[in-house]
Amino acid sequence: MTPERRAELLSVYRDGLVNDVLPFWVRHGWDREHGGIITGLGRDGEIIDDDKSVWFQGRTGWMFATAYRTVEPRPEWRALAESCIEFLRRHAYGPGGKMYFSVTRDGRPLRMRRYVYSECFAAIAFAAYAAISGEDRAAADGVRAWETFLHHMFTPGVMPPKTEPEARPMQGLAPRMITIVTAQELRARLGDVRAGGATCTEWIDRAIGEIERDFLKPELQAVMEIVAADGSVIDHFDGRQLNPGHAIEAAWFILHEAKLRGNDTRLRRLGLTILDWMWARGWDAEHGGVLYNTDVRGLPVQEYWHHMKFWWPHNEAVIATLLAWQLSGDMKYLGWHRLVHDWAHAHFADPGHGEWFGYLDRAGRPTSLLKGCMWKGPFHLPRMQWYCWQLLTETPQA
């Protein structure tokens, strides 16, 4: 990490966040008529579809409240965060307090999904807004959303299973990793609050313990996405399928916890192990970039998009490799960071209209000119830019 490379990266992350990505969404996505954020945007920001992802009301609220608190107190950033918060309050909740997945532009319900990730993103948005507004209601809303997630996800029999449990009981990595990062955000903004019978720190320890016990497979050098109830590998398409970017994201959540605990040795080793294994599983040595899915046994993958390059695994790999280098000092991770940072910025970024494309073929060519949809909006990319900027600011000069 030469001074020149550091300066270059700082500029890319800082300017990309402050002068490109956040302004793109303020300009094109903010719904000043009905409130909240519209994410169905074309290449130049044109609204292609105005249905709203409830996920992204929370994700956007968190991102802009965080930018307001830590980067610069721009009134428009706070206003957009507040707009998302109020849209969530008015339109996100369904019967029994569970949140919808999608609604119309003016907030009428469209879809309620079985899982409860909308609640996690709402929880961190409320907590981030409480931190900039001092509003007690926002803090309470954040804890309530967190309670709803924990109740549905971890109370047996509450959330409908994905498959018939009598035939094939299974458990997923996703609930554990999102538990870690949500609890980290709530603890940072609201303190180590209790919900679902445990503190944020206790939920983090539980989730990390379950990942380590059930999902890490040393004999395969892989982190599974789903496993049987007893942690064994399910030898079917879904059970063998790996998502390297997802596991790498979990790796940096664990590394971040290690950092918060004074570079805890056990957690650092665990996070680095996950990163090592899943980089080997996911990095495309032929074309560059992170493959979306691979099979743990090297067999053909069922999903037809398995060889594509999605934006968000690259965002997570950029964070993970930089954080791994900061905590370990191992130059291997700095080399990986250069690989993924340079490849992603060369292929996903759109210098003509700003922001990033979301979906590329294996060779790195855009398969869609969309800048946003139900799954893509102002979260993974600006979070990467913000987090890496903070890391480089903290890390001593070489």
N, C-alpha and C positions, 0 to 999 in steps of 0.2 A: 504494500500500500504506500506508494510514493506520494509525496506531497502533491504532485501534479495529478495523479489518479484520484486522490481524495478530493481535490478541488473540483475535478471533472464530475465525480459522482455527486458531490454536494450540490452542484449546479443542476445536474439532471434531475435529482429528486426534488430539490427545493423549487426550482422553476417549473418543473413539470406539475407539481402540486398547486402552487400558488398562481401561476400564470396560464396554465393550460386546463388541467382536469377539473378543478373546482369551479373556475369561471365557466367552463363548458356547461356544467350542470346547472349553475345559477341562471345562465342565459337561456338554456333550451329546455331544461327539465322541470324547473320550479313552476308549479301550477298556482299562479297568483289568483285565479278565480275560485277554485275549489279547495286549495290548500294541498300541501304535500308535494310529492315528486312524481313525475311521469318518466318512465324509463324506456318506453318503446320508441327509440329515436333512430333516425337514419344517419348516414355518414356525416351530413352537415348539421345535424341537430333537428332536422324536420321531424315532427311528431308523426310516427307511422301507426301507432296504436296507443290509445289513451287509457286503457284499463290499467289499474294500479296493482303492483305487487306490494302486499302488506310487509313482506320482508324488507323491502327497500324504503318504506317509510321509517322503519327503525334504523336500518343501516345508514341511511342518509342523515337522519337526525343525529346519530352518534358521530358520524364523520364531521359534520359541520360544527357541532357543538365542541368537539375535540379540537378542530382547527381554530375555532374562536378562542378557546382557552389556552392553547399551547403555541400557536403560530402568530396570530395577530387578531385583535378584537375588531374584526370588520363587522359593521352592523348588518350587512346582508347575509353573512354567514350565520349569525345568531338568529336572524329573522327566518331564514330557511329551516334551521333546526327547529325553531318554535312552530313553524308551519307544519312540519312533519309530526311533531308531538301532538298538536291539536287535531290533526287529521286522524292519528291513531286513536285519540280519546273519543272522537265523534263516530268513527266508522269501523274500527278494527275488530271490535269485540262481538262475538256471537253468543248464542245461548250458553249459559253456564260459565262465561268468562273466557272461553277459548277463542283464539283469534282466527280470523279468516286468512286464507292464503292470497286471494285476489278479490278486488272489488272494482266497480266501475269508477270512472273519473270522479263522479260526484259521491262515491262512497257506498253504493248499493252492493250487497253481497253477491259474489259470483261463485266462489269455491271455498269450501272448507276441506282441508286435507287432514289425514289421520295424524300426522306428526305435528310437533309444537315448536318449530324453530322460529316462527314469527314472534313468539313470546320472548325468545332469547334476544333477538335483535331489538325488540321493543324495550326489554329490560335495560340493555346497555345505553339505549337512546335516552330513556328517562333518567338514568343515573348521570349521564353526561350533561343533560340539560339541567338537572338539579345542581350540578357543580358550577354552572355558569350563571344560574338564576337565583340560587338560594331557595328555590321553591320546595317546601316540604311535600307538597302534593306529588311532585315529580319523583322524589325519592320513594314515597310510598307506592306510587305506580310501578316503579322499577322492581321493588321487592315483590309486589303482587304478581307481576308478569313472571318473575323468576319462580315464585311458588307454583304458578300454574304449570310451567315447564316441568319442574321437578315432580309434581304430582302425576302428570300424565305420563311422563317418561319412565319413572322409576317405581311407581306403585303398581304392583302386579294386577293385571286385569283391567286397568283403566284405558290404556291406548290399545286399539285393535292391533293384533299381530299382523305382520306382512304376509306370513304364510301360516297354514294350519299348524298350530303348535303340537298337536298330537302326532302329526306326520313328520314335521321337521322343525323343531324348536331352534331358534337362532337369536343371536344378539349382534349389534352393530358397533363399529368403531365411532361413527358420527356422534351419537349422543354423548359419549365419553369426552371426545375432544371439544365439543361445543360447551360441555359443562365446565371444562378447564378455563377456556377463554372468557366465558360469560362471568364466571365467579371471580376471575382476575379483575375484570373491569368493574364489577360491582364493589369488590373489596377496595379497589383504588379510589373510587369516587364516594362510596357510602360507608366505608369501614367494613370490618369483618362481620357482616350482618348474618343473622340466623334465618334460615328458611328450610322447610322440609325436614326439620329436626336436626340440622347441622349448620355450622358456619361455612362461609365461602371456602376458607382454607381446608376444612374437613371434606367438603365436596371435591375440591381439587385433589386432595390426597387419595380419596376413594377412586376418582376417575383414573388417575395415573396408575394406581395399583391394579385396577381392572384391565387397563390397556396392557400393562406389563405382564400380567398373569395369563390373560386369555388371548391376546391378539398378536403378541410377539412370538415368532416361531424361529428360534435360533437354528434349528436343524434345516430350515429352508432359507434363512437369512431374509425374512420378509415380515411385513406387518399386514395382517389380513384385514379386509374391510368388514366381512361378516364371518362369524364362527358359530359352531353349535353352542348350545346352552352350557356345555361343559368345557368350552374352549377348543374343542377339536376342529380340525379342518373338514369342511363339507365338500366332498369330492363331486361337485356339480359345477355347471357354468358359473353361477352366482358365487358359490363358495370359493372357487379358485381365483376369481377375478380380483386383481389388485388395482388400486387407484393411487399411483405413486405420488401425485400432487397432494392428495388428501392426507396421506400419511406424512409427507414432508411438512404439511401445515401443522399437523399434530406435533411433529418434532420440534418446531419452533415455539409452540405453546409451552411445551415442557422445558425447553431451553430458557424461555423467558421466566418461567417459575424458578429455574435454577439460578438465574441472574438475580431475581428478587430476594433469594435466600442466600446471597453472598457467594454466588458461583458454587452452589451445592454440588459436591462431587458425584453423588449417585444420580441426581437428576440430569446433570450435564452428560454423564456417560450414557444414560438412557436416551436422551435426545440425540446425541451424536450417533449412537448405534442405529436409531431409526433413520436418520438422515443418510448414513452410509449405505444401509441396505437398500433403501428406496431410491436413492440416486442411481445405484447400480441397476435397479429394476426399471427405472423410468427414463433415464437420459438416452436420447436417440443418437448413438454414435455415428450413424450414417448421415443424417440430415440436420442434427442439432435439435435442441428443444426437448421438452418433456412429453413423452407419450401419455395419452389419457388413460388407457387401460392396458394391462398386460396380464398374462396367466401365470400363476405361481409355479406351474409345472412346464411352462413354455409351450402349452397347447394353444390351438386357435381360440380366439376370443369371440364370444357371441355378438357383442355390440359392434355395429358397423362403423361407429365413430372412434373405435379404440385407438387408431393410429393418428388421429387428429391432434392438433395442438390448440388447447384452449388457453385463454389469457390468464385465468386465475391460478392454475398450478405454477405458472412461471412467476407470478407475483409472490406466491408463497415460497418458492424455491429461492428467489432473490433474498427475501428476508432471512430464511433459514440458514443459507450459506454465509451471509454476512454476520449474523449473530453467532453462528458456530465458530467462525474465525475469531470474533471478539472474545468469546469465552475460553476458547482452547488455545489460541495462538498458532494453530496448525495451518500452514500455508496452503495445504490441500484445499481447504474450504475457500480460501481467497481465490484460488484458481477456478474452483467451481462457480464461485460468485461471478467472476469475470465472464465465464462461458455463458451462464444463463442470463445475466444482465445484458450482455452485448447482443446475444441472439434475440432476446425478447424485444429490446428497443429497436433492433434492425428490422423486425418482421411485424410486430403488432402496432407500433406507433404510427399515427397518421399525421405527417407534418402538414398536409394540405388543409385539413379541417379540424385537427386537434383530437385529443383523447386517443383511445386504442381500439382497433378491431378486436372482436372477441374470439373469432373462430378461423383457424387456418388449416389447410391440408398438411400432410406430413412434411412436404417440402417447404412449408412456410408461406404459402400463398393464401390470401383471404378467400374463404368460401362464402362469406356474407359481408356486406358493407354496413351492417347494423352497428351502432355504437351502444345500444342498450336494448334490453328486453326484460321479460319477467325475472331472468336470472342474472343479468348484467346491469350494473348501475354504479353509482359512486361509492364503492366500498373496497373491493380487493386491490384495485390499482392505487387509489389515493391512500389507502392504509399502508401499502408498501412504500410509497413515496414518503409519507409522513414518518413511518417507523424507521426506515433506513436513514433518513435525514437525521433523526434523533440519535441513532447509533453512531453515525460518523461524527456527530458533534461531540459525543461523549468520549469516543475512543482517543487515547493519547496519540499525538503525532509520532510517526515512525522515526 
